[in-house]
Amino acid sequence: MKIEKSLILQKLFEPSDIAILVYFRIVFGAIMLWEIFRYFENDWIYDYWIEPSFHFTYYGFEWVRPWPGDGMYLHFIAMGILAVCIMIGFKYRVSGALFFVAFTYMFLLEHARYLNHFYLISLVSLVMIFIPAHKAFSYDSWRNKKMRADFVPAWPLWVLRIQIGVPYFFGGVAKLNEDWFAGSPLNLWLAERADSFPIFGQFFTQDWFVMVLAYSSLFIDLLAVPFLLWRRSRLVAFGVLVLFHVLNDRLFSIGIFPWFMIFATLVFFDPHWPRTFYKKFTSSQKPHPTTSQIMTNNQKLVLSLFLIFIIFQVAMPLRHFAYPGDVSWTEEGHNFSWHMKLRDKDTSRMVFLATDPHTGSTWELDPEDDLTSRQISKMSTRPDMIHQYSHFLAEKLRDEGYNEIQIRVELVSSLNGREPQMLIDPSVNLAAEPITILPKSWIVPLEKIT
């Protein structure tokens, strides 16, 4: 036990070149600035947060609401300024903390806008608050020469590596299911995109090609981190990952995620490598090795937080095993678990029915009265969003005088090419079902008949 503790101390607190942290700070700020520019360029701020009259919220964050008026535009302008501040290392700690709050607030505003890379950016921006990436090649270090350092403890780099490695590994773990082993839903998506690839598109409908891609992506995800950590295989592994992300960008509309991961994956290389591209950034300092095996109070705190960080990174992706049924069908525990491109759900029927028990009358409600087409599309395959909207409808009808209104939903959906079936029990009054993170008995279990 003492040997293991000494090894942990050595790995976490040995001197590490700060160059890699500086590189990541600059790249992170630049990519965030690019992402914010895209929202202005495509007018997404209006489409996603100003136009809708109703917003799907996350459990426990129902109180988060968009800014009124032009507030959301000002919010994104502020995020752009903060991204620049992070990039140049201006008031880095404060800028990083404010960016984390601002981005996470934006992320929590609309459940229908959930994307895995938004969740990743939120986590990374939180981590960066505690990483001393501003102690070199920054405005802060230029103004305060006493803070300058060419070497820092290794734990910030390991935190970054873990945070970037988690989506790879657990993205692979999520692929360990019977559908992916059978090449589904990849076969459906490739067939749809065959005409977009003049040379390789002819293979997209062939089973052998689908299986090669399915199993290749599985092993790439599972083995990416080990092969990146091993010096001999690192360069080859990085080349494979670049091709993997470029192909994903060509096949799917996943925004900045492939490019962010390409640049972020370079944190697995030797910490000093950025110095080879910018000679003025070459250090004349020598690292001061940590030889003491007795932990200081600060080291104990870092080690405790590091262990909490590890537990969180493992528990969140695996929590869906606490729920019954297929997570791609029920969606319970699906978000925040790195389940990326694993399901193709098609809803052929979605009807909201309101019943007044006093008169016995039943009538259909139109979601287009409250939701955008994107919100309706996302909701149509997600029971938790259906449930939330049912509560909203009930509240709206109560305001109109229907005090004991009942809301039922007829929802027929298909998962990964299976025969359509009921996703929600149409006999259940969803307005009376409490919104909770516990398993939902009104979700109809998936029949595994293809």
Secondary structure, 3 states (H helix, E strand, C coil): CHHHHHHHHHHHHCEEECHHHHHHHHHHHHHHHHHHHHHHHCCHHHHHHHCCCCCCCCCCCCCCCCCCCCHHHHHHHHHHHHHHHHHHCCCHHHHHHHHHHHHHHHHHCCHHHCCHHHHHHHHHHHHHHCCCCCCCCCHHHHHCHHHCCCEEECHHHHHHHHHHHHHHHHHHHHCCCHHHHCCCCHHHHHHHCHHHCCCHHHHCCCHHHHHHHHHHHHHHHHHHHHHHHCHHHHHHHHHHHHHHHHHHHHHCCCCCHHHHHHHHHHHHCCCCHHHHHCHHHCCCCCCCCCCCCCCCHHHHHHHHHHHHHHHHHHHHHHHHHHCCCCHHHHCCCCCCCCCCCCCCEEEEEEEEEEEECCCCEEEEECHHHCCCHHHHHHHCCCHHHHHHHHHHHHHHHHHCCCCCCEEEEEEEEEECCCCCEECECCCCCHHHCCCCCCCCCCECCCCCCC
